[in-house]
Amino acid sequence: MEEKRTERLSDLSTMKEILGRHGFTFSKALGQNFLINPSVCPRMAEMCGADETSGVLEVGPGIGVLTRELAARAQKVVAIELDTRLLPVLAETLADYPNASVVHGDVMKLDLAELIRREFAGMQVAVCANLPYYITSPVIMKILEEKLPITALTVMVQKEAADRICAKPGTRACGAVSAAVQYYAEPEVLFQVSRGSFMPAPNVDSTVIRLNVRPQPPVQLKSEEHFFRLVKAAFGQRRKTAQNAVSSGMGLPKAQVAAAMERAGIGANARAEQMTLEMLAAFSNELLSLTNS
Ligand code: SAM
């Protein structure tokens, strides 16, 4: 009986043989750093919540090293891959996994809500991916903003991106992405992955994080759209006080911004990174009331 290739795909010589046979060369522009550390994918697959009753959506399967680990655990796996050159590779590497399929397309352009409805009817769905680094935050934000019916996103990202995403609002490391992500999800750092775990090796280490999607937002907003504009403006010019950054970023009179901050109980000289999610929400709600009145 032919041995299933699950363990061997991350093996460097196996990967080189498959890619060589398909005449594949890595595209830096598509963020193609494939995992060659055999312990990473099983851990990610275990920790993303995949089980025999659930579906998993993967972004960027590469040659399918994580896809196979997910398919061994989940009821169904659908992997979105943009690079057409990988489709024949995946047809081969996923041949033993009838519960795994590949959708060819750009994750940023696909209608993910429709895809989930079509592919995962009646299943709990999780996202699990070793994300292409050039679009880490846009992919995470697209998935969260679209309020897809998913339980969590378990993603590998560059260590610096993980630090930013997981930084608590109200701490120095916090940025617009941390605040935006944490409105939708509770981030958790799972484990670190060294740069030597990839082929080709990138210049930075990586971190696997899990974003546990909140059933309800942690703060009440009058307008999400206004909140996200304010967050972007407040963190956009970090050397300025939040008052100045929001005033120039949103094109509003300083006095109006100052009044909103005062009504929200925030000190006039506060900077965005000193504000908790509750403070940012109160700031947005008060500013919206003032600008609408
Ligand atoms: N999952 C594989 C692994 O861990 O070895 C590959 C991960 S590699 C970091 C990122 C993958 O995302 C590549 O296969 C790349 O072709 C794919 N990709 C890049 N941009 C994409 C996009 N916009 N939509 C879907 N897939 C994309």
Residues whose N, C-alpha, C, O or C-beta is under 5 A from the ligand:
A	BS01	SAM	L30 G31 Q32 N33 F34 L35 V59 G60 P61 G62 I63 V65 L66 I80 E81 L82 D83 G105 D106 V107 M108 N130 L131 P132
